[in-house]
Amino acid sequence: MIRALLVAVGAGAVGLQALHARRNWGATAAEVAAVLPGDELVPEPAEQMTLAVTVEATPEELWTWLVQIGQGRGGMYSYDWLENLIGLDIRTTDEIREEWQHLAVGDRVVVVPEGYGPMPAGYAFTVARADPGRALVLRQAPPEHPWNGVWSFHVLPLGDGLCRLVSRSRTERPPQVGLRVATRVGEPVTVLMTRRMLHGLKQRAETHARPGRAGPPAGGGA
């Protein structure tokens, strides 16, 4: 029994390490190594993850979708069905809405609504930086949050109607063992959902830039 438990724990640890090695999905070596706006808010030692995708749209076209993110706003552009399976009430939009086009420093981007069972206070990031067409930096920090970190998005122009969308998650390595374990265990979910989010934004921006293309799948896509 003990041997089987040790084998299971060991296999789980190996699996988590393999997934950890994929935490920089889609990003080039230069993007992974780059110091991006918002990184300076989180001191070393820190855990860092960078994901990226090329988008066939201008930075301005992509930004109109990115700036809408948030529960109760444009949604998270990820797996709506999975988020709603646990009751988060996320509804990703397939349209640009003027009332969601403005984010300023100090605004809050909600990812878990207030009144949610396991987290009655909800969970929201504070906007630390919003440079239209360039960068959106979302902040979480104690005492409101257990983690000290940033979740940032960067739109890098490539010319010829193309751009790169880069997502950077940077979190100070907490001294508490429990929080460190939770960070590593939750990392695969973060990679999966963020990867889908980047693709959701890409699909909508490209469809908007080229109206003749097929539209994004309903409900956040697969």
C-alpha positions as CSV (number, residue, x, y, z in Angstrom):
1,M,0.0,0.0,0.0
2,I,2.8,2.4,1.0
3,R,4.8,1.4,-2.1
4,A,1.8,2.1,-4.4
5,L,1.3,5.5,-2.7
6,L,4.9,6.4,-3.2
7,V,4.7,5.3,-6.9
8,A,1.6,7.4,-7.4
9,V,3.2,10.5,-5.7
10,G,6.3,10.0,-7.8
11,A,4.4,9.7,-11.0
12,G,2.4,12.8,-10.2
13,A,5.6,14.7,-9.5
14,V,7.1,13.7,-12.8
15,G,3.9,14.6,-14.6
16,L,3.8,18.1,-13.0
17,Q,7.4,18.6,-13.9
18,A,6.8,17.6,-17.5
19,L,3.9,20.1,-17.7
20,H,6.0,22.7,-16.0
21,A,8.5,22.4,-18.8
22,R,5.6,23.4,-21.2
23,R,4.7,26.6,-19.3
24,N,6.2,28.8,-22.0
25,W,3.9,27.5,-24.8
26,G,4.1,29.4,-28.1
27,A,6.7,31.9,-26.9
28,T,10.1,32.4,-28.5
29,A,13.3,32.2,-26.4
30,A,13.6,36.0,-26.8
31,E,10.0,36.5,-25.5
32,V,10.6,34.2,-22.5
33,A,13.8,36.1,-21.6
34,A,12.4,39.6,-22.2
35,V,11.7,41.9,-19.3
36,L,8.1,43.1,-19.9
37,P,6.1,46.0,-18.4
38,G,4.8,44.8,-15.0
39,D,7.7,42.4,-14.3
40,E,9.3,45.1,-12.1
41,L,6.3,44.9,-9.7
42,V,7.2,41.3,-8.6
43,P,10.7,40.8,-7.0
44,E,12.9,37.8,-7.2
45,P,12.7,34.9,-6.5
46,A,9.7,34.5,-8.8
47,E,7.9,31.9,-10.9
48,Q,7.4,33.1,-14.4
49,M,5.3,31.8,-17.3
50,T,5.1,33.2,-20.9
51,L,2.7,32.2,-23.6
52,A,2.3,33.8,-27.0
53,V,0.5,33.6,-30.4
54,T,0.8,35.4,-33.7
55,V,-2.4,37.3,-34.7
56,E,-3.3,38.3,-38.2
57,A,-4.7,41.7,-37.1
58,T,-3.2,45.0,-36.2
59,P,-2.4,45.8,-32.5
60,E,-5.4,48.3,-32.5
61,E,-7.8,45.6,-33.7
62,L,-6.6,43.1,-31.2
63,W,-6.7,45.5,-28.3
64,T,-10.5,46.2,-28.8
65,W,-11.0,42.5,-27.8
66,L,-8.4,42.3,-25.1
67,V,-9.6,45.3,-23.2
68,Q,-13.0,43.7,-22.8
69,I,-11.8,40.9,-20.6
70,G,-13.5,40.1,-17.3
71,Q,-16.5,38.4,-15.8
72,G,-19.5,40.6,-16.2
73,R,-17.7,42.2,-19.2
74,G,-16.5,40.5,-22.4
75,G,-15.6,37.2,-20.6
76,M,-12.3,35.4,-20.6
77,Y,-12.2,34.1,-24.2
78,S,-11.3,30.7,-22.9
79,Y,-13.3,27.5,-22.1
80,D,-16.7,29.0,-21.0
81,W,-18.2,25.6,-20.6
82,L,-15.5,24.6,-18.2
83,E,-15.6,27.8,-16.2
84,N,-19.4,27.6,-15.9
85,L,-19.2,24.0,-14.9
86,I,-17.9,25.2,-11.6
87,G,-20.4,28.1,-11.5
88,L,-18.3,31.2,-12.5
89,D,-20.9,32.6,-14.9
90,I,-18.5,33.5,-17.7
91,R,-20.1,34.6,-21.0
92,T,-17.5,35.4,-23.6
93,T,-18.7,37.9,-26.2
94,D,-18.4,37.7,-29.9
95,E,-18.9,41.4,-30.4
96,I,-17.1,44.7,-29.5
97,R,-19.0,46.8,-27.0
98,E,-18.2,50.5,-26.4
99,E,-19.0,50.2,-22.7
100,W,-16.2,47.7,-22.3
101,Q,-13.5,49.6,-24.3
102,H,-12.1,51.5,-21.3
103,L,-9.8,50.3,-18.6
104,A,-7.8,52.6,-16.3
105,V,-5.3,52.1,-13.5
106,G,-7.2,51.2,-10.4
107,D,-10.1,49.5,-12.2
108,R,-10.9,45.9,-11.3
109,V,-11.1,42.9,-13.7
110,V,-13.2,40.2,-12.1
111,V,-12.5,36.6,-12.7
112,V,-14.6,35.1,-9.9
113,P,-17.8,37.0,-9.0
114,E,-18.7,37.9,-5.4
115,G,-21.0,35.4,-3.8
116,Y,-19.3,32.4,-5.4
117,G,-19.5,29.5,-3.0
118,P,-15.9,28.5,-2.2
119,M,-14.8,32.2,-2.6
120,P,-17.6,34.4,-1.3
121,A,-15.5,37.5,-1.6
122,G,-14.8,36.7,-5.3
123,Y,-11.5,37.3,-7.0
124,A,-10.4,40.3,-9.0
125,F,-7.2,41.7,-10.4
126,T,-6.5,45.4,-10.2
127,V,-5.4,47.2,-13.4
128,A,-1.8,48.4,-12.8
129,R,-1.1,49.6,-16.3
130,A,-3.3,50.1,-19.4
131,D,-1.5,51.3,-22.5
132,P,-4.0,51.0,-25.4
133,G,-2.7,48.8,-28.2
134,R,0.4,47.9,-26.2
135,A,0.1,46.5,-22.7
136,L,-2.4,45.5,-20.0
137,V,-1.0,44.7,-16.6
138,L,-3.2,43.1,-14.0
139,R,-2.1,43.0,-10.3
140,Q,-2.8,40.7,-7.4
141,A,-1.1,41.3,-4.0
142,P,-1.6,40.7,-0.3
143,P,-3.5,41.2,1.9
144,E,-6.4,40.9,-0.6
145,H,-4.8,38.0,-2.4
146,P,-2.5,35.1,-1.1
147,W,-0.1,35.6,-4.0
148,N,2.0,38.6,-5.0
149,G,2.0,38.7,-8.8
150,V,1.1,40.2,-12.1
151,W,-0.8,38.8,-15.1
152,S,0.1,40.9,-18.1
153,F,-0.7,41.0,-21.8
154,H,1.5,42.6,-24.4
155,V,0.7,43.4,-28.0
156,L,3.8,43.5,-30.2
157,P,3.5,44.9,-33.8
158,L,5.0,42.8,-36.6
159,G,3.9,45.0,-39.5
160,D,1.9,44.0,-42.5
161,G,-1.3,43.7,-40.4
162,L,0.3,41.2,-38.0
163,C,1.1,41.3,-34.3
164,R,2.2,39.0,-31.4
165,L,0.0,38.6,-28.3
166,V,2.2,37.7,-25.3
167,S,0.8,36.7,-21.9
168,R,3.2,36.9,-18.9
169,S,2.3,35.5,-15.5
170,R,4.9,36.4,-12.8
171,T,4.4,35.5,-9.1
172,E,6.8,36.0,-6.2
173,R,7.8,32.6,-4.8
174,P,5.9,32.5,-1.5
175,P,7.7,31.3,1.7
176,Q,4.8,29.1,2.6
177,V,5.2,25.5,1.4
178,G,1.5,25.1,0.9
179,L,1.3,28.1,-1.4
180,R,4.3,26.9,-3.4
181,V,2.7,23.5,-3.9
182,A,-0.6,25.1,-4.9
183,T,1.2,27.3,-7.4
184,R,2.8,24.3,-9.1
185,V,-0.3,22.1,-9.0
186,G,-2.4,24.9,-10.5
187,E,0.1,25.7,-13.2
188,P,-1.2,23.2,-15.8
189,V,-4.7,24.6,-15.5
190,T,-3.3,28.1,-15.9
191,V,-1.4,27.1,-19.1
192,L,-4.5,25.3,-20.5
193,M,-6.9,28.2,-19.9
194,T,-4.5,30.9,-20.9
195,R,-3.6,29.1,-24.1
196,R,-7.3,28.9,-25.0
197,M,-7.7,32.5,-24.1
198,L,-5.0,33.6,-26.5
199,H,-6.6,31.6,-29.3
200,G,-10.0,33.0,-28.4
201,L,-8.7,36.5,-28.8
202,K,-6.8,35.6,-31.9
203,Q,-9.9,34.2,-33.6
204,R,-12.1,37.2,-32.8
205,A,-9.5,39.7,-33.8
206,E,-8.8,38.0,-37.1
207,T,-12.5,37.6,-37.8
208,H,-13.0,41.3,-37.1
209,A,-10.1,42.3,-39.3
210,R,-11.3,40.1,-42.1
211,P,-15.1,39.9,-42.0
212,G,-15.2,37.2,-44.7
213,R,-13.5,34.6,-42.4
214,A,-15.5,32.1,-40.4
215,G,-16.5,33.4,-37.0
216,P,-15.3,32.1,-33.6
217,P,-17.1,29.1,-32.1
218,A,-19.9,29.9,-29.7
219,G,-19.5,29.7,-25.9
220,G,-15.8,30.4,-25.8
221,G,-14.8,27.6,-28.2
222,A,-13.1,24.3,-27.7
